[in-house]
Amino acid sequence: MFSHLFPPSDLEGPRGAEALNIWRARYHVGRCFFRRGPGFLQIRDRRHAGLRRLTVSDPACVSAVESLAADRRADSVPAAAMSVFEKHHLAVRTGGSVWWAPYRLRRRASPSWEV
């Protein structure tokens, strides 16, 4: 779920070293991000097998993503939207708050023909 983030220097746990080596080997920029368009958002998720492209065009869901990305509380997001985001591992509950997993991509790291 966190493999799109830069790997930490150390990972504790029973198989921490093994998991960290796998994380480092598979990590690359652009594994899970979202981009804004006029009235929609596009989410690209490569954390799991293959590429999942999700386009969010419902105004309530676009507003929900903006709320989550701005670190607002989960109760400001409609329950139906939260359910869908959690199902796809895009929103992660931690304690009493919710973390929006995809990061916002403003500019590609490599030319478009390489992506």
Secondary structure, DSSP 4 states (H G I P E B T S, - for coil): --TTSPPPS---STTHHHHHHHHHHH--TTSEEEEEETTEEEEEE-SSSS-EEEEE--HHHHHHHHHHHTT--GGGS-HHHHHHHHHTTSEEEETTEEEE-SEEPSS-SS-GGG-
